[in-house]
Amino acid sequence: MNVKRGNRFRNITPAEKVSIINRYNSGDSVDTIVRAQQYGERLIYQILHEAGVALYRTDRYTKFKALDPTNNKVCTRCVIEKPKSDFSHASLGNHLRGECRQCTVKRTKIRNLKKLGLTLEDYEGMIATQHNLCASCGQLETYMGSGG
């Protein structure tokens, strides 16, 4: 692999590659490695990618971050780390939604209640006084659609 330094190219030895990978695996950030090794950030990421380190783009250009090796994701609404299975797939693209399913259900319920002029606390109070039964039909309340 050639590295451009000034106007000339210099070969990176396998030992230098191993040194970069070992520094990253020991916990050094890419910025620290770039400053210490005096290589370009893009080259460091390319070396890490070739070594099999899971990376994802954080912006449209060259910055990458390591993927979380655990199968977890942080919900943007409740800010709790949950398994990725608790998140729905986005309608466009091949990625997961930012908020977990529980927060999506709660947000939808609050929005539907707002249309009826109720708050979530008012609704839960009504359901508690009615013993989880519908006031009009007497059936157990299991689903609240857009109509209430």
N, C-alpha and C positions, 0 to 999 in steps of 0.2 A: 504494500500500500504506500503510495507516495503522498507526502505532505508538502504543501507549498509554504515555504518560509521565505518571506521577502520575495525575491525574484527567482529563487532556485528551489528545486524539489529535493526532498530528503526521504529516504526509505525508513519506514518504521520497522524495527526488528520484532520478531516474535516475543522476545523478552520484554520489550516495551509494551506490547499489547497485553501480555500477562500481568505486568505491573499495573496497568490501567484497570484491568478487570479485577485484580485483587484489591486495589484501593476502593473500587466501587462496592465490592462484596463486603468489605470491612466496615462500610457505613459512610464513607466519604461521599459528599454530594458531587454532582457533575461539575458544578461551578468551582468547587475546591480542586478537583482534578485538572480542570482547564487552567486554573491559575498556576498550579504546581508543575504540571507537565508542559505548559506553554504550547498546547495544541489547540486547534479550533474546537468549539463546542460540537459542531456537526460531525467532526471526525471521531470524537469521543463516543458520541451516540452511535455512529456507524460501527465502531469496534465492539461496543456493548451489544448491539443488535446481532452482529455476526457471532458473538459468544453465546447467544440464546437468551439474553436477558429480555423479559417481556416489557415492552415499552409502548406507550400510547402518546398521541399528539395532544398537547395542551393548547396549541394555537395553530394558525395556518402555516407557520414557517418551520423552524427547525427545532424548537424546544420539545423535549420529550420528558415524561416522568415514568418511573417504573410502575407497572401494574401491581395492584394489591394481590399478593399471592393467595390470600384467603378469599373466599367466595362471598365477601361482604361488600356492602355499599351503604353510604350515609344518606338518609332521607333528608331532602332539602327543607321539608316543612317541620318535622319533629326533631330533626338533628340527632337521630339515634342510628347507630350502626346496626344494620339488619342483613340477613342473607339475601343474595340477589334474587332468590326465588320469591321474595316478598314484593318485588317490583314488576310492574307490567311493562311490556314492550311498547315503545312509542309507535304511533300510527305511521309515521314517516321515518325511514331510516332503520338501521340495524343496531339500535341501542335501547337502553332501558330508560323509563321515565325517571324524573328526578325525585318524585315523591312516592312513598310506598303505597300499597293498595289500601291500607287502613286509613291513611291520611286522605287519599282520594275519595273514599267512601264518606268520611266525615265531612270533607269540604263540599261534596255534592249534597249531602243531607242538609247542611247549613244553608246552602244556596237555595234548595227547594223550600225549606222552612221560611226563608226570608221572603219568598214570593207570597207566602200565606200570612206574613206579618208576625211570625213567631221566631223566638230564639231557640237555641238548642236546649237551654235550661227549662224554658216554658214547656217544650215538647216532652222532655224527659219527666217533668213534673206531672203532666197530663197522663202520660202512659203509666206512671207509678200509681196515680189515684184510680185509674181504670183497670189496674192489675194486668197490664199488657194486652188488653182487649180493645178492639175498635169500638168507639162509642156508637156508631151507626149500625153496624152489622153484628157485633158481638164476637167476631172471629179474632183469633190470636194475631197480634201485630207481628208479621215476619218480614215484610218488605214495604219500603216506602218509596214509591215511584215519584215521578215528577208531579203527580196530582196531589200528593200529600200522604 
